[in-house]
């Protein structure tokens, strides 16, 4: 489908989508884990059969992060699934990479969800939304927004009114296992294989990206040019 701003090689993009009719697309922990595993394994040129993998690995989804992949389609710089939507930060390596990855990824998760919950039809709004990240301030704001986003589960209105209970917020984010927040805290976990740390912008590579810093980034930077 035609996009007002086509994807360009060597550029960063904020990608996001939600469930049709704002429906929930994650109903339990297994759904979130499947989503995260698909982020990793669908990011490759080669086809992948999840059913075969699960059969051979006795349904141990964690082993997926040990699988060797063919050439990756994109670089993933951040991700965060929420009950009825998700956010990604992607880097376009080659022409068509983001489009091909998102097609494979969304199809794989939709098939899983529809089969599990005995439903049919589209799961996500079409097309997925994209925003070109054009400068440092915009990148930093989106990066922090993505990682602070789960706070909406426990504190609605934090974006507009600020985070009221910072201790509770920090503790909640450190327990939220489904986003890349913990990877940027330096936690040793297998899901870190999803992130291409080599393409993190230079201005962020030496930053301590803890809760306090990410809250500061969110408050001091801009989501627009």
C-alpha positions as CSV (number, residue, x, y, z in Angstrom):
1,X,0.0,0.0,0.0
2,X,1.2,3.5,-0.9
3,X,2.7,5.5,2.0
4,X,2.9,9.3,2.2
5,X,6.5,8.9,3.4
6,X,8.0,5.7,1.8
7,X,10.6,3.7,3.8
8,X,14.2,4.7,2.9
9,X,17.3,2.7,3.4
10,X,19.5,3.7,6.3
11,X,16.7,5.4,8.2
12,X,14.9,4.8,11.5
13,X,11.1,4.4,11.9
14,X,8.6,4.2,14.7
15,X,6.2,1.4,13.8
16,X,2.9,0.9,15.6
17,X,-0.4,-0.8,15.3
18,X,-3.4,-1.9,17.4
19,X,-6.0,-4.5,17.4
20,X,-9.1,-4.1,15.1
21,X,-11.8,-2.2,16.9
22,X,-9.3,-1.6,19.7
23,X,-9.6,-5.2,20.8
24,X,-7.1,-6.8,23.0
25,X,-4.4,-8.7,21.1
26,X,-2.7,-10.2,24.2
27,X,-4.9,-12.1,26.6
28,X,-2.2,-13.8,28.8
29,X,1.5,-14.2,29.3
30,X,1.8,-16.9,26.6
31,X,0.5,-14.4,24.0
32,X,3.1,-11.8,24.9
33,X,5.9,-14.4,24.9
34,X,4.8,-15.6,21.4
35,X,4.8,-12.0,20.1
36,X,8.4,-11.5,21.5
37,X,9.6,-14.8,20.1
38,X,8.2,-13.9,16.6
39,X,10.0,-10.6,16.7
40,X,13.2,-12.5,16.7
41,X,12.6,-15.4,14.5
42,X,10.6,-13.7,11.7
43,X,13.3,-11.2,11.2
44,X,15.0,-13.1,8.4
45,X,14.8,-13.8,4.7
46,X,14.2,-17.6,5.2
47,X,10.8,-19.1,6.0
48,X,10.3,-20.5,9.4
49,X,7.9,-23.2,10.6
50,X,7.0,-22.5,14.2
51,X,4.9,-25.7,14.6
52,X,7.9,-27.8,13.6
53,X,10.2,-25.9,16.0
54,X,7.8,-26.3,19.0
55,X,7.4,-30.0,18.3
56,X,11.2,-30.6,18.1
57,X,11.8,-28.4,21.2
58,X,9.0,-29.8,23.4
59,X,7.1,-26.5,23.3
60,X,10.0,-24.6,24.9
61,X,9.7,-21.2,23.2
62,X,12.8,-19.8,24.9
63,X,15.0,-22.0,22.6
64,X,13.9,-19.9,19.7
65,X,16.5,-17.2,20.6
66,X,19.2,-19.8,20.1
67,X,18.2,-20.4,16.5
68,X,20.5,-19.2,13.8
69,X,18.8,-16.9,11.3
70,X,19.4,-16.1,7.7
71,X,20.0,-12.5,6.7
72,X,17.9,-10.2,8.8
73,X,15.3,-8.0,7.1
74,X,15.5,-5.1,9.6
75,X,17.3,-4.0,12.8
76,X,15.1,-3.8,15.8
77,X,16.1,-1.0,18.2
78,X,13.2,-1.2,20.6
79,X,9.8,-2.9,21.2
80,X,6.9,-2.8,23.5
81,X,3.6,-4.8,23.3
82,X,0.6,-3.5,25.2
83,X,-2.8,-5.1,25.8
84,X,-4.3,-3.8,22.6
85,X,-1.4,-2.3,20.6
86,X,2.4,-2.4,20.2
87,X,5.3,-0.1,19.3
88,X,8.6,-0.9,17.5
89,X,11.7,1.1,16.5
90,X,13.0,-0.3,13.2
91,X,16.0,0.5,10.9
92,X,15.6,-0.1,7.2
93,X,18.6,-2.0,5.9
94,X,17.5,-2.7,2.3
95,X,14.6,-1.5,0.2
96,X,11.4,-3.3,1.3
97,X,12.9,-4.7,4.5
98,X,10.4,-3.2,6.9
99,X,7.4,-4.0,4.7
100,X,8.5,-7.7,4.3
101,X,9.3,-8.1,8.0
102,X,6.0,-6.6,9.2
103,X,4.1,-8.8,6.7
104,X,5.7,-12.0,8.0
105,X,5.6,-10.9,11.6
106,X,1.9,-9.8,11.7
107,X,0.7,-12.7,9.7
108,X,2.5,-15.2,12.0
109,X,1.1,-13.6,15.2
110,X,-2.4,-13.3,13.7
111,X,-2.5,-16.9,12.7
112,X,-1.4,-18.0,16.2
113,X,-4.0,-15.8,17.9
114,X,-6.9,-16.7,15.6
115,X,-6.1,-20.4,15.9
116,X,-5.8,-20.3,19.7
117,X,-8.9,-18.3,20.3
118,X,-11.0,-19.8,17.4
119,X,-11.6,-16.5,15.6
120,X,-11.2,-15.4,12.0
121,X,-10.5,-12.3,10.1
122,X,-7.9,-9.5,10.5
123,X,-6.5,-9.0,14.0
124,X,-4.6,-5.7,13.4
125,X,-5.8,-2.5,11.8
126,X,-4.4,-2.2,8.3
127,X,-2.1,-0.8,7.3
128,X,0.3,-0.6,10.2
129,X,1.3,3.0,11.0
130,X,4.8,4.4,10.6
131,X,6.6,7.5,11.6
132,X,10.0,8.5,10.1
133,X,12.4,9.5,12.9
134,X,14.2,12.5,11.6
135,X,16.4,13.8,14.4
136,X,18.0,13.2,17.8
137,X,15.3,14.8,19.9
138,X,12.6,12.8,18.1
139,X,14.5,9.5,18.4
140,X,15.1,10.0,22.1
141,X,11.5,10.9,22.8
142,X,10.1,7.9,21.0
143,X,12.6,5.6,22.6
144,X,11.6,6.7,26.1
145,X,7.9,6.9,25.3
146,X,8.0,3.3,24.0
147,X,9.7,2.0,27.2
148,X,7.5,4.1,29.6
149,X,4.3,3.1,27.8
150,X,3.4,0.2,30.0
151,X,2.8,2.7,32.9
152,X,-0.6,3.3,31.3
153,X,-1.6,-0.1,32.8
154,X,-1.2,1.2,36.4
155,X,-1.3,5.0,36.0
156,X,-3.5,6.4,33.3
157,X,-2.7,10.0,32.3
158,X,1.0,9.8,33.2
159,X,1.9,11.2,29.7
160,X,-0.2,14.4,30.2
161,X,0.2,14.8,34.0
162,X,3.6,13.3,34.8
163,X,4.4,10.2,36.8
164,X,3.0,10.6,40.3
165,X,4.5,7.5,42.1
166,X,8.0,7.2,40.6
167,X,9.0,4.3,42.9
168,X,6.0,2.2,42.0
169,X,6.5,3.1,38.3
170,X,10.1,2.0,38.3
171,X,9.3,-1.3,40.1
172,X,6.5,-2.0,37.7
173,X,8.7,-1.5,34.6
174,X,11.4,-3.8,36.0
175,X,8.7,-6.5,36.3
176,X,7.3,-5.9,32.8
177,X,9.2,-8.6,30.9
178,X,7.8,-8.1,27.5
179,X,9.5,-4.9,26.3
180,X,13.1,-4.0,25.5
181,X,13.4,-1.8,28.6
182,X,15.2,-4.5,30.6
183,X,17.7,-5.0,27.7
184,X,18.8,-1.3,28.0
185,X,19.1,-1.7,31.7
186,X,21.8,-4.2,31.0
187,X,19.8,-7.2,32.3
188,X,21.3,-10.6,31.2
189,X,18.4,-12.3,29.4
190,X,18.1,-14.3,26.2
191,X,15.5,-11.9,24.6
192,X,18.4,-9.4,24.2
193,X,19.1,-11.2,20.9
194,X,16.2,-9.3,19.4
195,X,18.0,-5.9,19.7
196,X,20.7,-4.8,17.3
197,X,22.8,-2.7,19.7
198,X,25.3,-1.9,17.0
199,X,22.8,0.5,15.4
200,X,21.8,2.4,18.6
201,X,22.6,6.0,17.7
202,X,26.0,7.2,19.0
203,X,24.5,9.9,21.2
204,X,22.8,7.2,23.2
205,X,25.4,4.5,23.4
206,X,27.1,5.8,26.6
207,X,24.0,6.9,28.4
208,X,22.7,5.2,31.5
209,X,19.2,4.4,30.3
210,X,17.6,3.7,33.7
211,X,14.1,4.8,34.7
212,X,15.2,8.2,35.9
213,X,17.0,9.0,32.7
214,X,14.2,7.7,30.4
215,X,11.7,9.8,32.3
216,X,14.0,12.9,31.8
217,X,14.4,12.1,28.1
218,X,10.6,11.9,27.7
219,X,10.0,15.3,29.4
220,X,12.8,17.2,27.7
221,X,12.6,16.0,24.1
222,X,10.1,16.4,21.4
223,X,8.0,13.8,19.4
224,X,8.0,16.1,16.3
225,X,10.6,17.9,14.3
